[in-house]
Amino acid sequence: MMKRGLLSAVFTLAVSLTLLAASVYLLGTNDALMCRLMERHAPPEATGLPAAEYPGVVQMTTGYLRDETAHFQYTYAIGSAACRAFNEKEQRHMADVQGLFRLARRVLVYGSIALLSLLAIALKLGGRGLLRDIRNGLIVILALAGIIAIWAAADFDSLFILFHQIAFTNDLWWLDPRTDLLIRLMPTDFFVSYAALIGGAWTTAMGLAALMTHLLVKERNK
């Protein structure tokens, strides 16, 4: 019984974290999506960055998060002068963000490998009891995520601040829109949209996983 409970808990956690890592990494490094959200929530008149430079900034940012770009910096021309878009504080903060995306990529890769191994074990050992435990675990996690979603809808700022306090060990994420282009390009509404898309993708994937497990339980009951 303990073996079954441990296996179902590990499997459920692996599914949840791997799907979350996939949602964060794949959507967070999608050039077209980031550019669209940036143009919608941070128009040039609010940021001071020419519209023609947005695709370049986005390509540099997503490349940096994918570890394809060595430095978080974008240079563009204002007349005959070259202008660097981001200051040292913004660069140091994005180095921390890059670390989170590296972690998401590792979880995605190693979590996928672990899931395949756990799935093989579950199918070999699993009667309907194990499958039912996994299904119920997925439903519980979805319910907890629903509580977080309600919190985000009611007070996104407090949740956003708590996330940063947990994820970062410094206060570099406290950016000033008067001096820092990064926060003007990525205001609160930008992150609200991203959170909704990531949460929607993760919830859909988790729901499908729970549904598939439920169907397997019904099949084993026959």
Secondary structure in CASP SS format (residue, H / E / C, confidence):
PFRMAT SS
TARGET T0000
AUTHOR 0000-0000-0000
METHOD secondary structure of the structure
MODEL  1
M C 1.00
M H 1.00
K H 1.00
R H 1.00
G H 1.00
L H 1.00
L H 1.00
S H 1.00
A H 1.00
V H 1.00
F H 1.00
T H 1.00
L H 1.00
A H 1.00
V H 1.00
S H 1.00
L H 1.00
T H 1.00
L H 1.00
L H 1.00
A H 1.00
A H 1.00
S H 1.00
V H 1.00
Y H 1.00
L H 1.00
L H 1.00
G H 1.00
T C 1.00
N C 1.00
D H 1.00
A H 1.00
L H 1.00
M H 1.00
C H 1.00
R H 1.00
L H 1.00
M H 1.00
E H 1.00
R H 1.00
H H 1.00
A C 1.00
P C 1.00
P H 1.00
E H 1.00
A H 1.00
T H 1.00
G C 1.00
L C 1.00
P C 1.00
A H 1.00
A H 1.00
E H 1.00
Y H 1.00
P H 1.00
G H 1.00
V H 1.00
V H 1.00
Q H 1.00
M H 1.00
T H 1.00
T H 1.00
G H 1.00
Y H 1.00
L H 1.00
R C 1.00
D C 1.00
E C 1.00
T C 1.00
A C 1.00
H C 1.00
F C 1.00
Q C 1.00
Y C 1.00
T E 1.00
Y E 1.00
A E 1.00
I E 1.00
G C 1.00
S C 1.00
A E 1.00
A E 1.00
C E 1.00
R E 1.00
A C 1.00
F C 1.00
N C 1.00
E H 1.00
K H 1.00
E H 1.00
Q H 1.00
R H 1.00
H H 1.00
M H 1.00
A H 1.00
D H 1.00
V H 1.00
Q H 1.00
G H 1.00
L H 1.00
F H 1.00
R H 1.00
L H 1.00
A H 1.00
R H 1.00
R H 1.00
V H 1.00
L H 1.00
V H 1.00
Y H 1.00
G H 1.00
S H 1.00
I H 1.00
A H 1.00
L H 1.00
L H 1.00
S H 1.00
L H 1.00
L H 1.00
A H 1.00
I H 1.00
A H 1.00
L H 1.00
K H 1.00
L H 1.00
G C 1.00
G C 1.00
R H 1.00
G H 1.00
L H 1.00
L H 1.00
R H 1.00
D H 1.00
I H 1.00
R H 1.00
N H 1.00
G H 1.00
L H 1.00
I H 1.00
V H 1.00
I H 1.00
L H 1.00
A H 1.00
L H 1.00
A H 1.00
G H 1.00
I H 1.00
I H 1.00
A H 1.00
I H 1.00
W H 1.00
A H 1.00
A H 1.00
A H 1.00
D C 1.00
F H 1.00
D H 1.00
S H 1.00
L H 1.00
F H 1.00
I H 1.00
L H 1.00
F H 1.00
H H 1.00
Q H 1.00
I H 1.00
A H 1.00
F C 1.00
T C 1.00
N C 1.00
D C 1.00
L C 1.00
W C 1.00
W C 1.00
L C 1.00
D C 1.00
P C 1.00
R C 1.00
T C 1.00
D C 1.00
L H 1.00
L H 1.00
I H 1.00
R H 1.00
L H 1.00
M C 1.00
P C 1.00
T H 1.00
D H 1.00
F H 1.00
F H 1.00
V H 1.00
S H 1.00
Y H 1.00
A H 1.00
A H 1.00
L H 1.00
I H 1.00
G H 1.00
G H 1.00
A H 1.00
W H 1.00
T H 1.00
T H 1.00
A H 1.00
M H 1.00
G H 1.00
L H 1.00
A H 1.00
A H 1.00
L H 1.00
M H 1.00
T H 1.00
H H 1.00
L H 1.00
L H 1.00
V H 1.00
K H 1.00
E H 1.00
R H 1.00
N H 1.00
K C 1.00
END
